[in-house]
């Protein structure tokens, strides 16, 4: 099941006060970025985030779920109505996320 554009727009609206939020559509789902770092995504109309230490500390009872068949486990954010929680979550996890990799052009090493 693909995610709806309406759910994506809802999550983007919830994060609108944060700034630096972007997304990329991929195979019916959406990858979410915060200041160019991948924080998680929208998968089957679920907001899933990477399970970094800050998120685990803030959401100790969060369910681990697969974003798609064969994907790595992520944490389900159930309280998506809490704008402050979502903002704090992304800000807290940012430093733990890997740096953005620069893409190489075809033919370059």
Buried (B, 14 or more C-beta within 10 A) or exposed (E): EEBEEEBBEBBBEBBEEBEEBEBEEEEEBBBBBBBEBBBBBBBBBBBBBBBBEBBEEBBEEBEEBEBBEEEEEBBBBEEBEEBEBBBBBBEBBBEEBEEEEEEEEEEEE
